[in-house]
Amino acid sequence: MSIVVTGATGKLGKLVVENLLTHISPTQIGVSVRDATKASDLSQKGVRVTQASFDDPSALKEAFKGAKTLLLISVDNFDKAVDQHKTAIDVAKEVGVKTVFYTSHIGANKTSAFAACRHHAETEEYLVKSGLNFYSLRNGFYSESLKMMLGQPIQTGAIYAPEDGPVSWTGHKDLAEAIAILLTDESKLPKDPYVPLTAHDALDFTGIAKIISDVSGKEINKVTISDDTFVEKTVQHGVPEFIANHLLGIYHASRQGDFKRVDPLLEQLLGRKPESIEGWAQRVFA
């Protein structure tokens, strides 16, 4: 076994495995998933599928057994993310994994206003302490999350959101293609273990509103609401208040410029420009 991918039935993980299959034999790929029935298509292709969770170190040992490289796809869990990442890193070290690739975030920072970015920074720190060879893939903010964040701009003619800042919105498909390249071609690996993978520009919601206007032919405006109003309206939609406040942290962090970094590496790996927000808007709103 050469490469093991965790979370291989999730949005990013599934796409990474699909791309890996274009580079290497399925017999060189293993996946660790919470529900093996959701990865039956991979089993049929010859990929080794192991059912394991980050709360079960013994199952992870079986999943990681024989792997030279581990792609640790970060979990989306406000309460347990760091502990689960640490468990996976400990198991990787125990079973002899040589290199860990971890999907981090361009805004990873221990003092970030966005909890997930603090979790990424803590995980990166643990990777350093582990002594393992590692690459932290600092992905741009996933553009797929925009649809939820923007609400219904075509119907309402507006994007209602708190004060925000520029963000390097980046697509799952582009990231998955680039990650598969990094996992299978050592010559493409940068010297710095903190690897920025972002689209080529950074936009705030005002800029996105203009793009959606151009694409849809309907005038869309960004309407700034207060932080308290955002939390209140989010809770009204059935979201627990503590999660609403976590989501508000995205806007606080973007105001501080935490997500605005852009880097040419993703474009260089792909050999083409990553999908722009114009391209995303064409797919979603045209």
C-alpha positions as CSV (number, residue, x, y, z in Angstrom):
1,M,0.0,0.0,0.0
2,S,1.4,3.4,-1.0
3,I,-1.2,6.1,-0.1
4,V,-4.0,6.1,2.4
5,V,-6.7,8.7,2.3
6,T,-9.0,9.5,5.2
7,G,-12.5,10.8,4.7
8,A,-12.6,9.4,1.2
9,T,-16.4,9.6,0.9
10,G,-16.5,13.3,1.6
11,K,-16.5,16.1,-1.0
12,L,-12.8,16.6,-1.2
13,G,-11.6,13.1,-0.3
14,K,-13.8,11.4,-3.0
15,L,-12.4,13.7,-5.7
16,V,-8.8,13.2,-4.5
17,V,-9.2,9.4,-4.8
18,E,-10.8,9.8,-8.3
19,N,-7.7,11.8,-9.3
20,L,-5.3,9.4,-7.7
21,L,-6.8,6.6,-9.8
22,T,-5.6,8.4,-12.9
23,H,-2.0,8.5,-11.6
24,I,-1.4,5.2,-9.8
25,S,-2.8,1.7,-9.6
26,P,-5.8,1.2,-7.3
27,T,-3.8,-1.5,-5.5
28,Q,-1.5,1.3,-4.3
29,I,-4.5,3.2,-2.7
30,G,-6.2,2.6,0.6
31,V,-9.1,4.6,2.1
32,S,-10.2,5.0,5.7
33,V,-14.0,5.7,5.9
34,R,-16.6,5.8,8.6
35,D,-19.1,3.8,6.6
36,A,-17.5,1.2,4.2
37,T,-20.8,0.7,2.4
38,K,-20.5,4.2,1.0
39,A,-17.1,3.3,-0.6
40,S,-18.3,0.1,-2.3
41,D,-17.5,1.6,-5.7
42,L,-13.9,2.0,-4.6
43,S,-13.7,-1.6,-3.4
44,Q,-14.9,-2.7,-6.9
45,K,-12.1,-0.8,-8.5
46,G,-9.5,-2.5,-6.4
47,V,-8.9,0.2,-3.7
48,R,-8.5,-1.2,-0.2
49,V,-11.4,0.1,1.9
50,T,-11.2,0.0,5.7
51,Q,-14.0,1.2,8.0
52,A,-12.5,3.3,10.8
53,S,-13.1,6.4,12.8
54,F,-10.8,8.9,14.5
55,D,-12.2,7.8,17.8
56,D,-11.0,4.2,17.3
57,P,-7.2,4.0,17.2
58,S,-7.2,0.2,16.7
59,A,-9.3,0.5,13.5
60,L,-7.1,3.4,12.3
61,K,-4.0,1.1,12.7
62,E,-5.6,-1.4,10.4
63,A,-6.6,1.4,7.9
64,F,-3.1,2.9,7.9
65,K,-1.2,-0.4,7.9
66,G,1.5,-0.5,5.1
67,A,1.0,3.1,4.0
68,K,4.0,5.2,3.1
69,T,1.9,8.4,2.7
70,L,-1.2,9.5,4.6
71,L,-3.6,12.2,3.4
72,L,-5.3,13.3,6.6
73,I,-8.4,15.2,5.5
74,S,-9.3,17.5,8.4
75,V,-12.6,16.8,10.2
76,D,-15.4,19.4,10.5
77,N,-16.1,19.0,14.2
78,F,-15.9,22.1,16.5
79,D,-15.6,20.0,19.7
80,K,-13.3,17.1,18.8
81,A,-11.4,18.1,15.6
82,V,-7.9,18.6,17.2
83,D,-8.1,15.5,19.4
84,Q,-9.2,13.4,16.4
85,H,-6.4,14.8,14.2
86,K,-3.9,14.0,17.0
87,T,-5.1,10.5,17.2
88,A,-4.6,10.0,13.5
89,I,-1.1,11.5,13.6
90,D,-0.2,9.3,16.6
91,V,-1.4,6.2,14.8
92,A,0.4,7.2,11.6
93,K,3.6,7.5,13.5
94,E,3.1,4.2,15.3
95,V,2.5,2.2,12.1
96,G,5.4,3.7,10.2
97,V,3.8,6.2,7.8
98,K,6.7,8.2,6.3
99,T,4.9,11.4,5.2
100,V,1.6,13.0,6.3
101,F,-0.3,15.4,4.1
102,Y,-2.8,17.4,6.1
103,T,-5.6,19.5,4.6
104,S,-5.3,22.8,6.5
105,H,-6.6,26.3,5.6
106,I,-5.0,29.5,4.2
107,G,-6.1,31.2,7.4
108,A,-4.6,28.8,9.9
109,N,-3.6,30.8,12.9
110,K,-3.8,30.1,16.7
111,T,-5.3,33.5,17.3
112,S,-7.8,33.4,14.4
113,A,-11.4,34.6,15.1
114,F,-12.5,31.5,13.2
115,A,-12.4,28.4,15.4
116,A,-11.6,26.0,12.5
117,C,-8.4,28.0,11.7
118,R,-7.3,27.8,15.3
119,H,-7.8,24.0,15.1
120,H,-5.7,23.8,11.9
121,A,-2.9,25.7,13.6
122,E,-3.0,23.4,16.6
123,T,-2.9,20.4,14.4
124,E,0.1,21.8,12.4
125,E,1.9,22.4,15.7
126,Y,1.3,18.8,16.7
127,L,2.6,17.6,13.3
128,V,5.8,19.5,14.0
129,K,6.1,17.9,17.5
130,S,5.4,14.4,16.0
131,G,8.7,14.4,14.2
132,L,7.0,13.0,11.1
133,N,7.7,14.4,7.6
134,F,4.6,16.4,6.8
135,Y,3.0,18.9,4.4
136,S,0.3,21.1,5.5
137,L,-1.9,21.9,2.6
138,R,-3.2,25.4,3.3
139,N,-6.3,25.4,1.1
140,G,-8.2,28.5,0.0
141,F,-11.7,28.9,1.5
142,Y,-13.9,26.4,-0.3
143,S,-16.0,28.1,-2.9
144,E,-18.7,25.4,-2.5
145,S,-19.6,27.0,0.8
146,L,-20.6,30.2,-0.9
147,K,-24.0,29.0,-1.9
148,M,-25.1,28.5,1.7
149,M,-23.4,31.8,2.8
150,L,-25.0,33.9,0.1
151,G,-28.6,32.9,0.7
152,Q,-30.9,33.5,-2.2
153,P,-29.5,36.5,-4.0
154,I,-31.4,36.0,-7.3
155,Q,-34.7,35.8,-5.5
156,T,-34.0,38.7,-3.0
157,G,-31.7,40.8,-5.2
158,A,-29.3,41.1,-2.3
159,I,-26.6,39.3,-0.3
160,Y,-27.3,39.9,3.4
161,A,-24.2,39.4,5.5
162,P,-22.1,41.0,8.1
163,E,-19.1,43.2,7.2
164,D,-16.6,41.0,5.4
165,G,-13.2,41.1,3.7
166,P,-11.5,39.5,0.7
167,V,-11.3,35.8,0.5
168,S,-9.4,33.5,-1.9
169,W,-12.4,31.3,-2.8
170,T,-11.1,28.0,-4.2
171,G,-12.9,25.0,-5.7
172,H,-12.8,21.4,-4.4
173,K,-12.2,20.0,-7.9
174,D,-9.1,22.1,-8.5
175,L,-7.7,21.3,-5.0
176,A,-8.3,17.6,-5.4
177,E,-6.5,17.5,-8.8
178,A,-3.5,19.4,-7.3
179,I,-3.4,17.3,-4.1
180,A,-3.3,14.1,-6.2
181,I,-0.3,15.5,-8.1
182,L,1.5,16.3,-4.9
183,L,0.8,12.9,-3.5
184,T,2.2,11.1,-6.5
185,D,5.0,13.3,-7.9
186,E,7.8,14.1,-5.4
187,S,9.3,16.5,-7.9
188,K,6.3,18.8,-7.5
189,L,6.7,19.1,-3.7
190,P,7.7,22.5,-2.5
191,K,10.5,22.9,0.1
192,D,8.3,24.6,2.6
193,P,6.0,22.2,4.4
194,Y,3.2,24.8,4.6
195,V,1.8,24.7,1.1
196,P,-0.6,27.5,-0.1
197,L,-3.2,26.2,-2.5
198,T,-5.5,29.0,-3.5
199,A,-7.3,30.5,-6.5
200,H,-5.7,33.5,-8.2
201,D,-7.8,36.3,-6.7
202,A,-9.5,37.3,-3.5
203,L,-13.0,38.8,-3.4
204,D,-15.4,40.2,-0.8
205,F,-19.2,39.8,-1.0
206,T,-19.5,43.2,-2.8
207,G,-17.3,41.9,-5.6
208,I,-19.2,38.6,-5.7
209,A,-22.5,40.5,-5.8
210,K,-21.3,42.3,-8.9
211,I,-20.2,39.0,-10.6
212,I,-23.5,37.4,-9.9
213,S,-25.3,40.5,-11.3
214,D,-23.2,40.2,-14.5
215,V,-23.8,36.5,-14.9
216,S,-27.5,36.5,-14.0
217,G,-28.5,39.8,-15.6
218,K,-30.2,40.8,-12.4
219,E,-28.9,43.5,-10.1
220,I,-27.6,42.1,-6.9
221,N,-26.3,44.2,-4.0
222,K,-24.4,43.4,-0.8
223,V,-26.4,44.6,2.2
224,T,-24.3,44.7,5.4
225,I,-26.2,43.6,8.5
226,S,-25.0,43.8,12.1
227,D,-23.2,40.8,13.7
228,D,-26.1,40.5,16.2
229,T,-28.6,40.4,13.4
230,F,-26.6,37.7,11.6
231,V,-26.6,35.5,14.7
232,E,-30.2,36.1,15.3
233,K,-31.3,35.2,11.8
234,T,-29.0,32.2,11.7
235,V,-30.6,30.9,14.9
236,Q,-34.0,31.5,13.4
237,H,-33.1,29.1,10.6
238,G,-32.6,26.3,13.2
239,V,-28.8,26.6,13.8
240,P,-27.7,26.4,17.4
241,E,-26.5,29.7,18.8
242,F,-22.9,28.5,19.5
243,I,-22.6,27.4,15.9
244,A,-24.0,30.7,14.7
245,N,-21.3,32.5,16.6
246,H,-18.6,30.1,15.1
247,L,-19.9,31.1,11.7
248,L,-19.7,34.7,12.6
249,G,-16.0,34.1,13.2
250,I,-15.6,33.6,9.5
251,Y,-16.6,37.3,8.9
252,H,-14.4,38.6,11.7
253,A,-11.4,36.7,10.4
254,S,-12.1,37.9,6.8
255,R,-12.3,41.5,8.0
256,Q,-8.8,41.0,9.5
257,G,-7.5,39.8,6.1
258,D,-6.9,36.2,7.3
259,F,-8.3,34.7,4.0
260,K,-7.0,37.1,1.4
261,R,-3.7,35.4,0.5
262,V,-3.4,34.2,-3.0
263,D,-0.5,32.1,-4.4
264,P,0.4,30.9,-7.9
265,L,1.3,27.3,-6.8
266,L,-2.2,25.8,-7.5
267,E,-2.2,27.2,-11.0
268,Q,1.3,25.9,-11.6
269,L,0.4,22.4,-10.4
270,L,-2.8,22.4,-12.6
271,G,-1.1,23.9,-15.6
272,R,-4.1,26.2,-16.0
273,K,-5.9,28.8,-14.0
274,P,-8.1,27.5,-11.2
275,E,-11.8,28.1,-11.4
276,S,-12.6,31.8,-10.8
277,I,-15.6,33.1,-9.0
278,E,-16.9,34.1,-12.4
279,G,-16.7,30.4,-13.4
280,W,-18.4,29.3,-10.2
281,A,-21.2,31.9,-10.7
282,Q,-21.7,30.7,-14.2
283,R,-22.2,27.1,-13.0
284,V,-24.5,28.1,-10.1
285,F,-26.5,31.1,-11.4
286,A,-26.3,31.3,-15.2
